[in-house]
Amino acid sequence: MHMQITPKKLYRHVDGQVLAGVIIGFSRYFSVDVTLLRVLFALFVLVTGFFPGVFAYIIAILIMPVKEDDITIINL
């Protein structure tokens, strides 16, 4: 019997999202508390002068796919 290991993938998650689900996606990918990542991201945005953090977030929205399981929840 072979156990197939599937690689971990980074997705946006719409369940539990605040804006677009990017931070919660990173939280689940790295197994880190979502509140901690949200606070760190907010600090990053404040320290870098707003633009780099917001720009990175927008890019993440555009390139990260939405988790398919979450899409079916929305369509119900």
Sequence and secondary structure as in RCSB ss.txt:
>XXXX:A:sequence
MHMQITPKKLYRHVDGQVLAGVIIGFSRYFSVDVTLLRVLFALFVLVTGFFPGVFAYIIAILIMPVKEDDITIIN
L
>XXXX:A:secstr
           B  TT SSSSHHHHHHHHHT  HHHHHHHHHHHHHHTTSHHHHHHHHHHHHHS B HHHHHHHH
 
